[in-house]
Amino acid sequence: MISIEKSSKPLTGSIFVPGDKSISHRSIMFGAISEGTTEITGFLKSGDCLSTIECFKQLGIQIEHSQRPMNGVPTITVHGKGLHGLTAPSKTIYTGNSGTTTRLLAGILAAQPFDSMITGDSSIEKRPMNRIIKPLTQMGADISSLKGNECAPLIIKGGKRLLGITYHSPVASAQVKSCIVLAGLYSESDTVVYEPALSRNHTEIMLRAFGADIHNEVDVKGSSATILHPGSPLHGIKVNVPGDISSAAYFIAAALLVPGSDIVIHNVGINKTRSGILSILTQMGADIQLENYDESIEPRADLHVRYSDLHGNENGRFEVSGKLIPTMIDELPIFAVVAATANCTTIIKDAAELKVKESNRIDSVCKNLKAMGADIEPTDDGMIIHGGKPLYGADIDSEGDHRIAMTFAIAALAAEGATRIIDDKCVGISYPEFFKDLRSLIK
């Protein structure tokens, strides 16, 4: 448990947030099934990403952490064995708390000549896996839920011949899309995944860099098709992981909430399929400037953020819905805190996916913000927030969800009195140095 008081000082200075979690996961996975070595800098050494490393070590991949970083930059080297170089694990593969590891790895294992089983912690064993079991089965894989409840543990029988499919995903999910695409690398025909909106496209961008023939097509209505032509071998590359915008979002919010704040967050990934939080906050009046823009596999920039008075449109309302939701799904909890302090009513819709994250984040956000005095109500697929009410310190139950813990640590900076975060240790899943970095900006 940690206790946080309202900030009496503005946030000033600059920080580097940890590497992007999604890109870190994928750099290990794609490097493992590529030919030759992949060198990764900026890798996120959090619980989730370290789980991915351990899983691929179980599958016979040699992965090295540099003991003496070159030029002061730690490097992880993955000695890839190509698409068909993985070896059978000696025991059940444990993915910890990582949904990304569980779902993407299932796509790779579905095409292997050996049997395997995947499971994770109690949270993973509650998360829906039928969304990948269904398309993988259509491709010819033999994958099932051990307990018959469409959740992990997952049993995967090897030696199956996979065929490419055309799959219409009911949700815009990068994990579902990536799972199918990774299985498609081993298939005998093209794989096409349709989504109602383009989910984060790190898999497509990175697989192209590794040598795969894959691209996206988006129609005028925003619907997306991801098209993979199998048969191209993957080759190891150098990956420089940008800072994670999901981690940066907490400090963006902190600067917007605490009067007088002026901070710079360096080298943040601003992929358009991930940066909805920037466009939404800018529309609400946030002073966020992009500086030192660069594009190296993934676009990145420094984010200069200053305290701002936030507001709605001319009707005093603001709606976040539709195709914006996939671009900021992980940032919606911290956005809700910002919205609770803004001078407007904010409606979040089409975000039912929040119910099946590490916790039910709709319930968690609404319950905890209400405890702090906010005027907020949950809906079936989001929440309605009547902003402008003062916040007060409260006891916050994170339910072991790293994003809820970090969200309310930031809310505490704008709340009168003390806020106690129960189970603050869970932030290590994605951001082990979060509280240290936060303290560095409050001088």
Secondary structure by P-SEA (a helix, b strand, c coil): cccccccccccbbbbbccccaaaaaaaaaaaaacccbbbbccccccaaaaaaaaaaaaabbbbbccccccccbbbbbbbcccccccccccccccccccaaaaaaaaaaaccccccbbbbbccccccccccaaaaaaaaaccccccccccccccbbbbcbbbbbbbbcccccccaaaaaaaaaaaaaccbbbbbbcccccccaaaaaaaaaccccccccccccbbbbbbbccbbbbbbbbbcccccccaaaaaaaaacccbbbbbbccccccccccaaaaaaaaaccccccccccccccccbbbbbcccccccccccbbbbbcccccccccaaaaaaaaaaaccbbbbbcccccccccccaaaaaaaaaaaaaccccccccccccccccbbbbbbbbcccccaaaaaaaaaaaaacccbbbbcccccccccccaaaaaaaaacc
